Amino acid sequence: QVRLVESGGGLVQPGGSLRLSCAASGFTFGSYTMSWFRQAPGKERELVATITNGGSTNYASSVMGRFTISRDNAKITVYLQMTSLKPEDTAVYYCSVLRGLRYWGQGTQVTVSS
């Protein structure tokens, strides 16, 4: 059974940093592309970043140069390092994997506010 558990969200001031983690289980983690999505209030869920099983990464233009996705296959965890955070980054952040179906974690809230 696929399980994704996010952690690391919280309240941070503009310009600050956070690192999100997503612990995975129930599938061969090292074989799959992992993704981070986010959903702000009243908006659709959007793709933030992806990392392939080979380590290639892609980012939404809105986070390019500020966010870094990485993975540790030994720890079965994917990370999202977020720097230079802006109020518009406020959202619930979800870890996801496409394994036939798309699976989601429960999400972690990130709030950027002074």
Backbone as JSON, one array per atom type, in Angstrom:
{
  "sequence": "QVRLVESGGGLVQPGGSLRLSCAASGFTFGSYTMSWFRQAPGKERELVATITNGGSTNYASSVMGRFTISRDNAKITVYLQMTSLKPEDTAVYYCSVLRGLRYWGQGTQVTVSS",
  "N": [[0.85, -1.19, 0.0], [0.66, 2.1, -0.99], [2.12, 4.79, 0.69], [2.46, 8.11, 1.7], [4.0, 10.55, 3.58], [4.07, 13.75, 4.59], [6.1, 16.33, 6.08], [7.35, 19.16, 7.98], [6.29, 21.63, 7.37], [5.08, 24.99, 8.19], [4.92, 28.21, 9.85], [6.44, 30.99, 8.44], [8.49, 33.87, 7.99], [8.41, 36.31, 5.31], [10.99, 35.89, 2.92], [12.25, 33.94, 4.35], [13.19, 30.48, 5.05], [12.31, 27.02, 4.51], [12.34, 23.47, 4.94], [10.79, 20.84, 3.46], [9.79, 17.48, 4.0], [9.17, 14.2, 2.72], [8.19, 11.14, 3.54], [8.22, 7.97, 2.17], [6.5, 4.88, 1.44], [5.68, 1.45, 0.65], [6.08, 1.02, -2.04], [8.45, 0.64, -4.77], [10.55, 2.85, -4.21], [12.89, 4.02, -5.39], [12.52, 3.69, -8.08], [10.76, 5.45, -9.18], [9.49, 8.6, -10.4], [9.22, 11.42, -8.36], [7.1, 13.94, -6.98], [6.34, 17.32, -5.99], [3.47, 19.1, -5.17], [1.32, 21.98, -4.81], [-1.39, 23.66, -3.16], [-3.15, 26.52, -2.98], [-5.47, 28.51, -1.06], [-8.63, 28.6, -2.59], [-7.59, 28.15, -5.08], [-6.45, 26.08, -7.86], [-4.78, 22.91, -7.55], [-1.3, 22.86, -8.06], [1.61, 21.91, -9.91], [4.78, 21.86, -8.46], [7.48, 20.93, -8.34], [9.54, 18.32, -9.74], [11.31, 15.21, -9.51], [13.18, 12.83, -11.15], [13.73, 9.22, -11.23], [16.34, 9.04, -11.88], [17.4, 11.37, -10.99], [17.03, 13.76, -12.35], [15.66, 17.03, -12.53], [12.78, 19.2, -12.45], [11.11, 22.36, -12.46], [8.41, 24.54, -11.49], [7.94, 27.7, -13.03], [7.52, 29.73, -11.25], [8.87, 29.1, -8.95], [11.44, 28.57, -9.61], [14.89, 28.63, -9.06], [14.59, 29.27, -6.43], [13.52, 27.16, -4.99], [14.46, 23.79, -4.23], [14.38, 20.48, -5.19], [15.02, 17.26, -3.93], [16.22, 13.88, -3.41], [16.55, 11.03, -1.29], [17.33, 7.95, -1.7], [18.08, 5.88, -0.04], [17.0, 6.59, 2.38], [14.41, 6.65, 1.67], [13.0, 8.98, 1.03], [11.81, 12.14, -0.06], [12.66, 15.52, -0.62], [11.91, 19.04, -0.24], [13.51, 21.87, -0.5], [13.01, 25.11, 0.41], [13.6, 28.43, -0.26], [13.97, 32.02, 0.16], [11.27, 32.69, 0.57], [7.96, 33.69, -0.31], [4.91, 35.56, 0.29], [3.03, 34.61, -1.53], [3.69, 31.98, -1.79], [2.36, 30.65, 0.11], [0.49, 27.87, 0.98], [-0.99, 24.56, 0.95], [1.2, 21.93, 0.85], [1.87, 19.11, -1.1], [3.14, 15.85, -1.38], [3.73, 13.55, -4.04], [3.21, 10.62, -6.06], [3.18, 8.99, -9.19], [1.92, 6.07, -9.89], [0.65, 4.09, -11.73], [-2.02, 4.81, -10.66], [-2.41, 8.18, -9.36], [-0.91, 8.98, -6.4], [-1.28, 10.57, -3.22], [0.07, 12.45, -0.47], [-0.95, 13.53, 2.86], [-0.59, 16.19, 3.04], [1.09, 19.28, 3.96], [0.99, 22.28, 5.73], [2.13, 25.4, 4.62], [2.84, 28.58, 5.56], [3.47, 31.83, 4.7], [4.2, 34.72, 6.1], [4.31, 37.96, 7.62]],
  "CA": [[0.0, 0.0, 0.0], [1.45, 3.33, -1.09], [1.91, 5.77, 1.75], [3.32, 9.3, 1.62], [3.78, 11.36, 4.78], [4.82, 15.01, 4.53], [6.37, 17.05, 7.32], [8.26, 20.29, 7.85], [5.61, 22.89, 7.12], [4.95, 25.89, 9.33], [4.81, 29.65, 9.61], [7.76, 31.59, 8.22], [8.43, 35.25, 7.49], [8.9, 36.49, 3.94], [12.45, 35.81, 2.82], [12.74, 32.82, 5.12], [13.37, 29.16, 4.41], [11.77, 25.81, 5.12], [12.6, 22.23, 4.21], [9.75, 19.84, 3.57], [10.19, 16.09, 3.79], [8.09, 13.27, 2.41], [8.6, 9.76, 3.75], [7.42, 7.1, 1.31], [6.54, 3.44, 1.69], [4.69, 0.67, -0.08], [6.42, 0.87, -3.45], [9.89, 0.69, -5.0], [10.76, 4.3, -4.26], [13.97, 4.41, -6.29], [12.16, 3.48, -9.49], [9.67, 6.36, -9.58], [9.54, 10.05, -10.31], [8.48, 11.99, -7.23], [6.7, 15.32, -7.24], [5.69, 18.17, -5.0], [2.41, 19.99, -5.64], [0.77, 22.84, -3.77], [-2.72, 24.2, -3.4], [-3.47, 27.7, -2.18], [-6.92, 28.66, -0.88], [-9.37, 29.1, -3.74], [-6.86, 27.9, -6.33], [-6.25, 24.68, -8.21], [-3.5, 22.33, -7.17], [-0.33, 23.08, -9.12], [2.89, 21.21, -9.8], [5.87, 22.73, -8.01], [8.77, 20.38, -8.73], [9.63, 16.88, -9.89], [12.63, 14.61, -9.6], [13.07, 11.49, -11.71], [14.5, 8.21, -10.5], [17.73, 9.3, -12.2], [17.82, 12.6, -10.35], [16.73, 14.96, -13.13], [14.66, 17.85, -11.85], [12.05, 20.26, -13.16], [10.46, 23.28, -11.53], [7.52, 25.58, -11.98], [8.68, 28.95, -13.22], [7.32, 30.6, -10.08], [9.78, 28.71, -7.85], [12.78, 28.33, -10.17], [15.96, 29.4, -8.44], [14.32, 29.44, -4.98], [13.2, 25.85, -4.42], [15.28, 22.67, -4.69], [13.87, 19.16, -4.87], [16.06, 16.24, -3.87], [15.73, 12.62, -2.89], [17.5, 10.12, -0.66], [16.71, 6.64, -1.91], [18.38, 5.04, 1.12], [16.04, 6.97, 3.44], [13.08, 6.58, 1.05], [12.46, 10.3, 1.35], [12.02, 13.23, -1.0], [12.71, 16.79, 0.09], [11.75, 20.29, -0.97], [14.13, 22.99, 0.19], [12.38, 26.35, -0.06], [14.27, 29.62, 0.22], [13.41, 33.29, -0.32], [9.83, 32.46, 0.52], [7.1, 34.85, -0.54], [3.53, 35.31, 0.74], [2.29, 33.83, -2.54], [4.04, 30.56, -1.63], [1.46, 30.08, 1.11], [-0.33, 26.8, 0.4], [-0.76, 23.21, 1.45], [2.14, 21.26, -0.04], [1.62, 17.68, -1.17], [4.04, 14.93, -2.05], [2.92, 12.7, -4.9], [3.85, 9.68, -6.98], [2.3, 8.39, -10.2], [2.2, 4.63, -9.98], [-0.66, 3.68, -12.24], [-2.81, 5.92, -10.12], [-1.61, 9.19, -8.66], [-1.07, 8.92, -4.95], [-1.0, 11.83, -2.53], [0.16, 12.49, 0.97], [-2.03, 14.29, 3.5], [-0.26, 17.61, 2.88], [1.63, 20.05, 5.07], [0.68, 23.7, 5.52], [3.2, 26.39, 4.63], [2.29, 29.94, 5.61], [4.52, 32.86, 4.63], [3.54, 35.95, 6.56], [5.02, 38.72, 8.66]],
  "C": [[0.88, 1.24, 0.0], [1.09, 4.27, 0.05], [2.94, 6.87, 1.62], [2.99, 10.19, 2.81], [4.69, 12.58, 4.73], [5.03, 15.57, 5.93], [7.24, 18.25, 7.0], [7.59, 21.62, 7.56], [5.56, 23.76, 8.37], [4.77, 27.32, 8.88], [6.21, 30.23, 9.49], [7.56, 33.01, 7.67], [8.88, 35.31, 6.04], [10.42, 36.56, 3.91], [13.05, 34.63, 3.55], [12.82, 31.53, 4.32], [12.67, 28.07, 5.21], [12.24, 24.63, 4.3], [11.47, 21.25, 4.51], [10.33, 18.46, 3.31], [8.96, 15.26, 3.49], [8.65, 11.86, 2.54], [7.65, 8.84, 3.0], [7.53, 5.64, 1.74], [5.51, 2.76, 0.8], [4.95, 0.51, -1.57], [7.93, 0.99, -3.59], [10.29, 2.13, -5.28], [11.77, 4.7, -5.33], [13.64, 4.29, -7.76], [11.21, 4.53, -10.02], [10.06, 7.83, -9.48], [8.68, 10.51, -9.14], [8.21, 13.47, -7.49], [6.2, 16.0, -5.98], [4.67, 19.05, -5.72], [2.05, 20.93, -4.49], [-0.6, 23.33, -4.18], [-2.99, 25.34, -2.43], [-4.99, 27.81, -2.08], [-7.57, 29.26, -2.12], [-8.71, 28.87, -5.08], [-6.75, 26.41, -6.6], [-4.88, 24.2, -7.73], [-2.53, 22.46, -8.35], [0.96, 22.33, -8.83], [3.99, 22.21, -9.46], [7.21, 22.22, -8.53], [8.68, 18.87, -8.87], [11.09, 16.44, -9.91], [12.46, 13.18, -10.08], [13.87, 10.5, -10.88], [16.0, 8.38, -10.78], [18.26, 10.6, -11.63], [17.62, 13.87, -11.17], [15.57, 15.71, -12.5], [14.0, 18.84, -12.81], [11.28, 21.07, -12.14], [9.44, 24.15, -12.23], [8.31, 26.89, -12.07], [8.61, 29.84, -12.0], [8.28, 30.28, -8.93], [11.2, 28.48, -8.31], [13.8, 29.23, -9.5], [15.76, 29.61, -6.94], [14.1, 28.11, -4.29], [14.13, 24.79, -5.03], [14.65, 21.36, -4.24], [15.04, 18.18, -4.88], [15.46, 14.96, -3.3], [16.88, 11.83, -2.28], [16.88, 8.74, -0.74], [16.97, 5.7, -0.73], [17.4, 5.33, 2.26], [14.6, 6.95, 2.95], [12.31, 7.87, 1.32], [12.77, 11.27, 0.21], [11.86, 14.55, -0.24], [12.37, 17.94, -0.84], [12.34, 21.39, -0.1], [13.6, 24.27, -0.42], [13.11, 27.54, 0.56], [13.61, 30.86, -0.38], [11.9, 33.21, -0.45], [9.06, 33.77, 0.43], [5.69, 34.54, -0.02], [2.74, 34.46, -0.26], [2.7, 32.35, -2.56], [3.16, 29.87, -0.59], [0.5, 29.09, 0.47], [-0.17, 25.54, 1.24], [0.1, 22.5, 0.41], [1.95, 19.75, 0.07], [2.75, 16.97, -1.91], [3.19, 13.97, -2.89], [3.79, 11.77, -5.74], [2.79, 9.13, -7.93], [2.73, 6.95, -10.39], [0.92, 3.96, -10.44], [-1.67, 4.75, -11.89], [-1.87, 6.97, -9.54], [-1.95, 9.12, -7.18], [-0.61, 10.22, -4.32], [-0.75, 11.58, -1.06], [-0.98, 13.34, 1.53], [-1.8, 15.8, 3.4], [0.31, 18.21, 4.15], [1.47, 21.53, 4.76], [1.95, 24.54, 5.61], [2.54, 27.76, 4.57], [3.44, 30.93, 5.66], [3.87, 34.2, 4.94], [4.4, 36.64, 7.61], [4.08, 39.0, 9.82]]
}
